[in-house]
Amino acid sequence: MPTHGSITKAGKVRGQTPKVVGRKRISVSSILRNKSNFKKRFVLHRTPGQNKPGQRKRRR
């Protein structure tokens, strides 16, 4: 079975790309996260999930 390239070239592009240092990400404290979740669910009455009742589209 023919291949699309030789095995010796494997990882060539990844080795050529320059290393980029990622930025330090700090997560929100659990108290703030819980407070925003409470607001969304109970104060604003938003339903969680991807298939919300008001946003569902019918298939053709």
PyMOL Python script that loads the backbone (N, CA, C, O; Angstrom):
from pymol import cmd

cmd.read_pdbstr("""\
ATOM      1  N   MET A   1       0.844  -1.181   0.000  1.00  0.00           N
ATOM      2  CA  MET A   1       0.000   0.000   0.000  1.00  0.00           C
ATOM      3  C   MET A   1       0.889   1.244   0.000  1.00  0.00           C
ATOM      4  O   MET A   1       1.745   1.381   0.874  1.00  0.00           O
ATOM      5  N   PRO A   2       0.707   2.148  -0.957  1.00  0.00           N
ATOM      6  CA  PRO A   2       1.571   3.328  -1.014  1.00  0.00           C
ATOM      7  C   PRO A   2       1.252   4.308   0.117  1.00  0.00           C
ATOM      8  O   PRO A   2       0.112   4.420   0.568  1.00  0.00           O
ATOM      9  N   THR A   3       2.286   5.008   0.554  1.00  0.00           N
ATOM     10  CA  THR A   3       2.105   6.015   1.600  1.00  0.00           C
ATOM     11  C   THR A   3       2.208   7.405   0.979  1.00  0.00           C
ATOM     12  O   THR A   3       2.656   7.557  -0.157  1.00  0.00           O
ATOM     13  N   HIS A   4       1.793   8.403   1.729  1.00  0.00           N
ATOM     14  CA  HIS A   4       1.795   9.777   1.236  1.00  0.00           C
ATOM     15  C   HIS A   4       3.091  10.505   1.571  1.00  0.00           C
ATOM     16  O   HIS A   4       3.212  11.692   1.268  1.00  0.00           O
ATOM     17  N   GLY A   5       4.015   9.869   2.155  1.00  0.00           N
ATOM     18  CA  GLY A   5       5.294  10.485   2.470  1.00  0.00           C
ATOM     19  C   GLY A   5       6.164   9.494   3.207  1.00  0.00           C
ATOM     20  O   GLY A   5       5.682   8.488   3.727  1.00  0.00           O
ATOM     21  N   SER A   6       7.440   9.785   3.245  1.00  0.00           N
ATOM     22  CA  SER A   6       8.333   8.838   3.909  1.00  0.00           C
ATOM     23  C   SER A   6       8.255   9.011   5.419  1.00  0.00           C
ATOM     24  O   SER A   6       7.923  10.087   5.917  1.00  0.00           O
ATOM     25  N   ILE A   7       8.556   7.969   6.119  1.00  0.00           N
ATOM     26  CA  ILE A   7       8.508   7.982   7.577  1.00  0.00           C
ATOM     27  C   ILE A   7       9.613   8.877   8.149  1.00  0.00           C
ATOM     28  O   ILE A   7       9.495   9.372   9.269  1.00  0.00           O
ATOM     29  N   THR A   8      10.680   9.082   7.380  1.00  0.00           N
ATOM     30  CA  THR A   8      11.785   9.907   7.886  1.00  0.00           C
ATOM     31  C   THR A   8      11.394  11.367   8.021  1.00  0.00           C
ATOM     32  O   THR A   8      12.034  12.108   8.767  1.00  0.00           O
ATOM     33  N   LYS A   9      10.349  11.799   7.310  1.00  0.00           N
ATOM     34  CA  LYS A   9       9.914  13.194   7.396  1.00  0.00           C
ATOM     35  C   LYS A   9       8.854  13.423   8.475  1.00  0.00           C
ATOM     36  O   LYS A   9       8.321  14.526   8.595  1.00  0.00           O
ATOM     37  N   ALA A  10       8.554  12.411   9.241  1.00  0.00           N
ATOM     38  CA  ALA A  10       7.512  12.543  10.251  1.00  0.00           C
ATOM     39  C   ALA A  10       7.928  13.543  11.330  1.00  0.00           C
ATOM     40  O   ALA A  10       9.046  13.481  11.840  1.00  0.00           O
ATOM     41  N   GLY A  11       7.042  14.450  11.670  1.00  0.00           N
ATOM     42  CA  GLY A  11       7.308  15.449  12.705  1.00  0.00           C
ATOM     43  C   GLY A  11       8.117  16.628  12.224  1.00  0.00           C
ATOM     44  O   GLY A  11       8.628  17.397  13.038  1.00  0.00           O
ATOM     45  N   LYS A  12       8.248  16.794  10.903  1.00  0.00           N
ATOM     46  CA  LYS A  12       9.085  17.861  10.340  1.00  0.00           C
ATOM     47  C   LYS A  12       8.522  19.240  10.662  1.00  0.00           C
ATOM     48  O   LYS A  12       9.259  20.125  11.097  1.00  0.00           O
ATOM     49  N   VAL A  13       7.239  19.425  10.454  1.00  0.00           N
ATOM     50  CA  VAL A  13       6.640  20.749  10.636  1.00  0.00           C
ATOM     51  C   VAL A  13       6.633  21.137  12.106  1.00  0.00           C
ATOM     52  O   VAL A  13       6.911  22.287  12.445  1.00  0.00           O
ATOM     53  N   ARG A  14       6.320  20.198  12.970  1.00  0.00           N
ATOM     54  CA  ARG A  14       6.286  20.508  14.395  1.00  0.00           C
ATOM     55  C   ARG A  14       7.668  20.883  14.915  1.00  0.00           C
ATOM     56  O   ARG A  14       7.800  21.752  15.776  1.00  0.00           O
ATOM     57  N   GLY A  15       8.694  20.225  14.390  1.00  0.00           N
ATOM     58  CA  GLY A  15      10.049  20.554  14.797  1.00  0.00           C
ATOM     59  C   GLY A  15      10.503  21.917  14.299  1.00  0.00           C
ATOM     60  O   GLY A  15      11.355  22.546  14.928  1.00  0.00           O
ATOM     61  N   GLN A  16       9.954  22.387  13.186  1.00  0.00           N
ATOM     62  CA  GLN A  16      10.352  23.668  12.618  1.00  0.00           C
ATOM     63  C   GLN A  16       9.660  24.858  13.264  1.00  0.00           C
ATOM     64  O   GLN A  16      10.196  25.967  13.250  1.00  0.00           O
ATOM     65  N   THR A  17       8.485  24.646  13.826  1.00  0.00           N
ATOM     66  CA  THR A  17       7.744  25.782  14.377  1.00  0.00           C
ATOM     67  C   THR A  17       8.413  26.273  15.648  1.00  0.00           C
ATOM     68  O   THR A  17       8.875  25.471  16.461  1.00  0.00           O
ATOM     69  N   PRO A  18       8.466  27.592  15.824  1.00  0.00           N
ATOM     70  CA  PRO A  18       9.095  28.130  17.040  1.00  0.00           C
ATOM     71  C   PRO A  18       8.225  27.890  18.267  1.00  0.00           C
ATOM     72  O   PRO A  18       6.997  27.891  18.184  1.00  0.00           O
ATOM     73  N   LYS A  19       8.875  27.686  19.399  1.00  0.00           N
ATOM     74  CA  LYS A  19       8.169  27.430  20.648  1.00  0.00           C
ATOM     75  C   LYS A  19       7.584  28.732  21.172  1.00  0.00           C
ATOM     76  O   LYS A  19       8.294  29.729  21.305  1.00  0.00           O
ATOM     77  N   VAL A  20       6.293  28.723  21.467  1.00  0.00           N
ATOM     78  CA  VAL A  20       5.616  29.895  22.003  1.00  0.00           C
ATOM     79  C   VAL A  20       5.261  29.594  23.451  1.00  0.00           C
ATOM     80  O   VAL A  20       4.630  28.580  23.751  1.00  0.00           O
ATOM     81  N   VAL A  21       5.671  30.480  24.339  1.00  0.00           N
ATOM     82  CA  VAL A  21       5.391  30.288  25.761  1.00  0.00           C
ATOM     83  C   VAL A  21       3.951  30.710  26.033  1.00  0.00           C
ATOM     84  O   VAL A  21       3.553  31.826  25.699  1.00  0.00           O
ATOM     85  N   GLY A  22       3.179  29.824  26.634  1.00  0.00           N
ATOM     86  CA  GLY A  22       1.790  30.133  26.939  1.00  0.00           C
ATOM     87  C   GLY A  22       1.679  31.089  28.116  1.00  0.00           C
ATOM     88  O   GLY A  22       2.555  31.145  28.979  1.00  0.00           O
ATOM     89  N   ARG A  23       0.572  31.847  28.131  1.00  0.00           N
ATOM     90  CA  ARG A  23       0.387  32.791  29.230  1.00  0.00           C
ATOM     91  C   ARG A  23      -0.209  32.083  30.438  1.00  0.00           C
ATOM     92  O   ARG A  23      -0.917  31.086  30.301  1.00  0.00           O
ATOM     93  N   LYS A  24       0.078  32.596  31.594  1.00  0.00           N
ATOM     94  CA  LYS A  24      -0.419  32.013  32.834  1.00  0.00           C
ATOM     95  C   LYS A  24      -1.885  32.375  32.992  1.00  0.00           C
ATOM     96  O   LYS A  24      -2.236  33.555  32.981  1.00  0.00           O
ATOM     97  N   ARG A  25      -2.734  31.389  33.137  1.00  0.00           N
ATOM     98  CA  ARG A  25      -4.166  31.619  33.282  1.00  0.00           C
ATOM     99  C   ARG A  25      -4.566  31.366  34.721  1.00  0.00           C
ATOM    100  O   ARG A  25      -4.239  30.331  35.301  1.00  0.00           O
ATOM    101  N   ILE A  26      -5.273  32.317  35.284  1.00  0.00           N
ATOM    102  CA  ILE A  26      -5.769  32.135  36.651  1.00  0.00           C
ATOM    103  C   ILE A  26      -7.278  31.945  36.587  1.00  0.00           C
ATOM    104  O   ILE A  26      -7.971  32.679  35.884  1.00  0.00           O
ATOM    105  N   SER A  27      -7.771  30.987  37.300  1.00  0.00           N
ATOM    106  CA  SER A  27      -9.198  30.710  37.265  1.00  0.00           C
ATOM    107  C   SER A  27      -9.922  31.574  38.295  1.00  0.00           C
ATOM    108  O   SER A  27      -9.335  32.030  39.276  1.00  0.00           O
ATOM    109  N   VAL A  28     -11.202  31.783  38.045  1.00  0.00           N
ATOM    110  CA  VAL A  28     -12.031  32.567  38.943  1.00  0.00           C
ATOM    111  C   VAL A  28     -12.237  31.760  40.224  1.00  0.00           C
ATOM    112  O   VAL A  28     -12.335  30.533  40.180  1.00  0.00           O
ATOM    113  N   SER A  29     -12.301  32.443  41.352  1.00  0.00           N
ATOM    114  CA  SER A  29     -12.494  31.731  42.608  1.00  0.00           C
ATOM    115  C   SER A  29     -13.863  31.060  42.612  1.00  0.00           C
ATOM    116  O   SER A  29     -14.781  31.490  41.914  1.00  0.00           O
ATOM    117  N   SER A  30     -13.986  30.018  43.396  1.00  0.00           N
ATOM    118  CA  SER A  30     -15.211  29.229  43.389  1.00  0.00           C
ATOM    119  C   SER A  30     -16.404  30.030  43.887  1.00  0.00           C
ATOM    120  O   SER A  30     -17.530  29.789  43.450  1.00  0.00           O
ATOM    121  N   ILE A  31     -16.183  30.977  44.790  1.00  0.00           N
ATOM    122  CA  ILE A  31     -17.288  31.787  45.305  1.00  0.00           C
ATOM    123  C   ILE A  31     -17.890  32.633  44.185  1.00  0.00           C
ATOM    124  O   ILE A  31     -19.111  32.701  44.044  1.00  0.00           O
ATOM    125  N   LEU A  32     -17.036  33.275  43.389  1.00  0.00           N
ATOM    126  CA  LEU A  32     -17.531  34.095  42.280  1.00  0.00           C
ATOM    127  C   LEU A  32     -18.202  33.237  41.210  1.00  0.00           C
ATOM    128  O   LEU A  32     -19.220  33.633  40.641  1.00  0.00           O
ATOM    129  N   ARG A  33     -17.636  32.068  40.938  1.00  0.00           N
ATOM    130  CA  ARG A  33     -18.229  31.183  39.938  1.00  0.00           C
ATOM    131  C   ARG A  33     -19.616  30.722  40.376  1.00  0.00           C
ATOM    132  O   ARG A  33     -20.548  30.694  39.571  1.00  0.00           O
ATOM    133  N   ASN A  34     -19.752  30.359  41.655  1.00  0.00           N
ATOM    134  CA  ASN A  34     -21.052  29.915  42.160  1.00  0.00           C
ATOM    135  C   ASN A  34     -22.061  31.053  42.151  1.00  0.00           C
ATOM    136  O   ASN A  34     -23.242  30.839  41.877  1.00  0.00           O
ATOM    137  N   LYS A  35     -21.597  32.267  42.450  1.00  0.00           N
ATOM    138  CA  LYS A  35     -22.492  33.416  42.459  1.00  0.00           C
ATOM    139  C   LYS A  35     -23.027  33.709  41.061  1.00  0.00           C
ATOM    140  O   LYS A  35     -24.214  33.988  40.891  1.00  0.00           O
ATOM    141  N   SER A  36     -22.141  33.645  40.055  1.00  0.00           N
ATOM    142  CA  SER A  36     -22.596  33.906  38.686  1.00  0.00           C
ATOM    143  C   SER A  36     -23.515  32.799  38.193  1.00  0.00           C
ATOM    144  O   SER A  36     -24.472  33.071  37.468  1.00  0.00           O
ATOM    145  N   ASN A  37     -23.241  31.549  38.575  1.00  0.00           N
ATOM    146  CA  ASN A  37     -24.132  30.450  38.194  1.00  0.00           C
ATOM    147  C   ASN A  37     -25.507  30.607  38.823  1.00  0.00           C
ATOM    148  O   ASN A  37     -26.521  30.331  38.181  1.00  0.00           O
ATOM    149  N   PHE A  38     -25.547  31.050  40.075  1.00  0.00           N
ATOM    150  CA  PHE A  38     -26.818  31.279  40.758  1.00  0.00           C
ATOM    151  C   PHE A  38     -27.613  32.367  40.050  1.00  0.00           C
ATOM    152  O   PHE A  38     -28.821  32.233  39.851  1.00  0.00           O
ATOM    153  N   LYS A  39     -26.929  33.449  39.669  1.00  0.00           N
ATOM    154  CA  LYS A  39     -27.612  34.544  38.967  1.00  0.00           C
ATOM    155  C   LYS A  39     -28.209  34.060  37.653  1.00  0.00           C
ATOM    156  O   LYS A  39     -29.361  34.355  37.336  1.00  0.00           O
ATOM    157  N   LYS A  40     -27.408  33.310  36.888  1.00  0.00           N
ATOM    158  CA  LYS A  40     -27.882  32.835  35.592  1.00  0.00           C
ATOM    159  C   LYS A  40     -29.098  31.932  35.735  1.00  0.00           C
ATOM    160  O   LYS A  40     -30.067  32.070  34.989  1.00  0.00           O
ATOM    161  N   ARG A  41     -29.052  31.005  36.695  1.00  0.00           N
ATOM    162  CA  ARG A  41     -30.092  29.987  36.786  1.00  0.00           C
ATOM    163  C   ARG A  41     -31.363  30.499  37.451  1.00  0.00           C
ATOM    164  O   ARG A  41     -32.462  30.241  36.962  1.00  0.00           O
ATOM    165  N   PHE A  42     -31.224  31.229  38.574  1.00  0.00           N
ATOM    166  CA  PHE A  42     -32.396  31.555  39.366  1.00  0.00           C
ATOM    167  C   PHE A  42     -32.866  32.992  39.178  1.00  0.00           C
ATOM    168  O   PHE A  42     -34.072  33.239  39.173  1.00  0.00           O
ATOM    169  N   VAL A  43     -31.959  33.937  39.024  1.00  0.00           N
ATOM    170  CA  VAL A  43     -32.355  35.338  38.870  1.00  0.00           C
ATOM    171  C   VAL A  43     -32.787  35.603  37.436  1.00  0.00           C
ATOM    172  O   VAL A  43     -33.839  36.199  37.206  1.00  0.00           O
ATOM    173  N   LEU A  44     -31.985  35.165  36.467  1.00  0.00           N
ATOM    174  CA  LEU A  44     -32.290  35.415  35.059  1.00  0.00           C
ATOM    175  C   LEU A  44     -33.122  34.308  34.422  1.00  0.00           C
ATOM    176  O   LEU A  44     -33.557  34.447  33.278  1.00  0.00           O
ATOM    177  N   HIS A  45     -33.352  33.201  35.149  1.00  0.00           N
ATOM    178  CA  HIS A  45     -34.169  32.063  34.700  1.00  0.00           C
ATOM    179  C   HIS A  45     -33.657  31.477  33.393  1.00  0.00           C
ATOM    180  O   HIS A  45     -34.449  31.201  32.492  1.00  0.00           O
ATOM    181  N   ARG A  46     -32.368  31.284  33.276  1.00  0.00           N
ATOM    182  CA  ARG A  46     -31.803  30.662  32.081  1.00  0.00           C
ATOM    183  C   ARG A  46     -31.675  29.169  32.316  1.00  0.00           C
ATOM    184  O   ARG A  46     -31.272  28.732  33.394  1.00  0.00           O
ATOM    185  N   THR A  47     -32.020  28.395  31.306  1.00  0.00           N
ATOM    186  CA  THR A  47     -31.879  26.948  31.432  1.00  0.00           C
ATOM    187  C   THR A  47     -30.504  26.537  30.923  1.00  0.00           C
ATOM    188  O   THR A  47     -30.075  27.021  29.876  1.00  0.00           O
ATOM    189  N   PRO A  48     -29.804  25.660  31.632  1.00  0.00           N
ATOM    190  CA  PRO A  48     -28.482  25.252  31.195  1.00  0.00           C
ATOM    191  C   PRO A  48     -28.551  24.277  30.037  1.00  0.00           C
ATOM    192  O   PRO A  48     -29.583  23.650  29.795  1.00  0.00           O
ATOM    193  N   GLY A  49     -27.452  24.157  29.332  1.00  0.00           N
ATOM    194  CA  GLY A  49     -27.345  23.144  28.297  1.00  0.00           C
ATOM    195  C   GLY A  49     -27.318  23.718  26.902  1.00  0.00           C
ATOM    196  O   GLY A  49     -27.520  24.914  26.694  1.00  0.00           O
ATOM    197  N   GLN A  50     -27.066  22.848  25.959  1.00  0.00           N
ATOM    198  CA  GLN A  50     -26.909  23.262  24.582  1.00  0.00           C
ATOM    199  C   GLN A  50     -28.247  23.311  23.853  1.00  0.00           C
ATOM    200  O   GLN A  50     -28.447  24.156  22.981  1.00  0.00           O
ATOM    201  N   ASN A  51     -29.157  22.420  24.200  1.00  0.00           N
ATOM    202  CA  ASN A  51     -30.460  22.367  23.533  1.00  0.00           C
ATOM    203  C   ASN A  51     -31.506  23.017  24.422  1.00  0.00           C
ATOM    204  O   ASN A  51     -32.337  22.332  25.018  1.00  0.00           O
ATOM    205  N   LYS A  52     -31.462  24.343  24.509  1.00  0.00           N
ATOM    206  CA  LYS A  52     -32.419  25.074  25.338  1.00  0.00           C
ATOM    207  C   LYS A  52     -33.779  25.060  24.661  1.00  0.00           C
ATOM    208  O   LYS A  52     -33.846  25.014  23.433  1.00  0.00           O
ATOM    209  N   PRO A  53     -34.867  25.100  25.428  1.00  0.00           N
ATOM    210  CA  PRO A  53     -36.194  24.997  24.827  1.00  0.00           C
ATOM    211  C   PRO A  53     -36.511  26.118  23.842  1.00  0.00           C
ATOM    212  O   PRO A  53     -37.172  25.866  22.834  1.00  0.00           O
ATOM    213  N   GLY A  54     -36.066  27.336  24.096  1.00  0.00           N
ATOM    214  CA  GLY A  54     -36.387  28.448  23.203  1.00  0.00           C
ATOM    215  C   GLY A  54     -35.526  28.515  21.960  1.00  0.00           C
ATOM    216  O   GLY A  54     -35.891  29.180  20.991  1.00  0.00           O
ATOM    217  N   GLN A  55     -34.394  27.840  21.969  1.00  0.00           N
ATOM    218  CA  GLN A  55     -33.452  27.952  20.864  1.00  0.00           C
ATOM    219  C   GLN A  55     -33.446  26.738  19.951  1.00  0.00           C
ATOM    220  O   GLN A  55     -32.683  26.709  18.986  1.00  0.00           O
ATOM    221  N   ARG A  56     -34.251  25.759  20.217  1.00  0.00           N
ATOM    222  CA  ARG A  56     -34.230  24.550  19.394  1.00  0.00           C
ATOM    223  C   ARG A  56     -34.786  24.842  18.011  1.00  0.00           C
ATOM    224  O   ARG A  56     -35.834  25.473  17.875  1.00  0.00           O
ATOM    225  N   LYS A  57     -34.087  24.386  16.998  1.00  0.00           N
ATOM    226  CA  LYS A  57     -34.518  24.579  15.616  1.00  0.00           C
ATOM    227  C   LYS A  57     -35.052  23.270  15.096  1.00  0.00           C
ATOM    228  O   LYS A  57     -34.539  22.200  15.423  1.00  0.00           O
ATOM    229  N   ARG A  58     -36.082  23.362  14.285  1.00  0.00           N
ATOM    230  CA  ARG A  58     -36.667  22.158  13.729  1.00  0.00           C
ATOM    231  C   ARG A  58     -35.883  21.698  12.517  1.00  0.00           C
ATOM    232  O   ARG A  58     -35.369  22.512  11.749  1.00  0.00           O
ATOM    233  N   ARG A  59     -35.796  20.396  12.352  1.00  0.00           N
ATOM    234  CA  ARG A  59     -35.150  19.837  11.166  1.00  0.00           C
ATOM    235  C   ARG A  59     -36.095  19.923   9.992  1.00  0.00           C
ATOM    236  O   ARG A  59     -37.317  19.887  10.137  1.00  0.00           O
ATOM    237  N   ARG A  60     -35.500  20.037   8.838  1.00  0.00           N
ATOM    238  CA  ARG A  60     -36.324  20.039   7.625  1.00  0.00           C
ATOM    239  C   ARG A  60     -36.458  18.651   7.079  1.00  0.00           C
ATOM    240  O   ARG A  60     -37.117  18.449   6.059  1.00  0.00           O
TER     241      ARG A  60
END
""", "prot")
cmd.dss("prot")
cmd.show_as("cartoon", "prot")
cmd.util.cbc("prot")
cmd.orient("prot")
